Structures are given as structure tokens and as C-alpha cells.
Amino acid sequence: MLMDEKNRLGLLFTGVGAVAGIFSAIVTGSLPSILILVIAIGFFYGTSYITGFANVDMLEYGGRRKILQSGIFAFLQGWLVIWFLVYEVAKLY
């Protein structure tokens, strides 16, 4: 059974959130927290440009705003969970 577009977008946003979480964990302490937040927002917004990798047509889905709305919680989950796990497990503090 194939995944529908919403599930593919959720997986894409979670994966990019995980990459952003690893990056955030590595640079925590060397960069200000507000800059890490801005970079994570950049990762989130940039994900809307690579939806073609998930075989999602932006116009058919409802536009960039609809894609970002459907991926916000998946991204936050991947970003925050991986950031916390990598930061704590690697003892980067």
C-alpha cells in the first residue's frame, strides 16, 4: 500500500527536523539560542522547496502555506526530540 501525500510530507518534515536537531545539538553553546531558532525556522521553510522528493505537487496540495501548515508538528517533533537526545547522549553540555 502506498502512502498518501500527507504521510509522505510528514515523513519528509520529520526527517528534515531530525537533521536540524542534530545540527542544533552540535552548535548549542557555541551559537546564541535565538540564532539556532532562526536556523531551525530556515530548515523548516526550506523543506517546502524540496517537496518534489516526496512526490508531492505543491499546487495540487494547496500551495506552500498548506504544505507548511501540515508539516509544522512533524518538524517540531523531529527537531526537538533529536536535539534533546543528541545533546544529552553526547554530553555536549
C-alpha positions in Angstrom: 0.0 0.0 0.0 1.3 3.4 -0.9 1.4 6.3 1.4 -0.8 9.3 0.7 0.6 12.8 0.3 0.0 13.9 3.9 2.0 10.9 5.3 4.9 11.5 2.8 5.0 15.2 3.8 5.0 14.2 7.5 7.9 11.8 6.9 9.8 14.5 5.0 9.3 17.1 7.6 10.3 14.7 10.4 13.5 13.8 8.6 14.5 17.4 8.0 13.6 18.2 11.6 15.9 15.4 12.7 18.7 16.8 10.6 18.0 20.3 12.1 18.0 18.7 15.6 21.4 17.1 15.0 22.8 20.4 13.8 21.2 22.3 16.7 22.7 19.9 19.3 26.1 20.3 17.8 26.1 24.1 17.8 24.4 24.6 21.1 26.7 26.5 23.3 28.7 28.0 20.5 25.8 29.9 19.0 23.1 32.0 20.7 19.8 30.2 21.2 17.9 32.8 19.1 20.2 32.1 16.2 19.6 28.3 16.5 15.9 29.0 16.4 16.3 31.2 13.3 18.3 28.4 11.6 15.7 25.8 12.5 13.0 28.0 11.0 15.1 28.2 7.9 15.3 24.4 7.8 11.5 24.3 8.2 10.7 26.8 5.5 13.4 25.3 3.1 11.7 22.0 3.4 8.7 23.4 1.4 11.1 23.7 -1.6 12.1 20.0 -1.6 8.6 18.5 -1.6 9.3 17.2 -5.0 11.4 14.5 -3.4 8.3 13.2 -1.7 6.3 13.3 -5.0 4.0 16.0 -3.7 2.9 18.6 -6.2 2.7 21.9 -4.3 -0.1 23.4 -6.5 -2.3 20.3 -6.3 -1.8 20.1 -2.5 -2.9 23.6 -2.0 0.2 25.8 -2.1 3.2 26.4 0.1 1.1 27.6 3.0 -0.9 24.4 3.2 2.3 22.3 3.0 3.9 24.3 5.8 0.8 24.0 7.9 0.6 20.3 7.5 4.3 19.8 8.4 4.8 22.0 11.4 4.2 19.5 14.1 6.1 16.7 12.3 9.1 19.1 12.0 8.9 20.2 15.6 8.7 16.6 16.8 11.8 15.6 14.8 13.7 18.7 15.7 13.1 18.9 19.4 13.3 15.2 20.2 16.6 14.6 18.2 18.1 17.9 19.6 17.4 16.8 23.1 18.6 13.2 22.6 21.8 14.0 20.8 22.6 16.8 23.2 22.1 14.6 26.3 23.6 11.4 25.0 26.7 13.0 23.6 27.0 15.1 26.7 27.6 18.3 24.8 26.9 20.5 27.8 
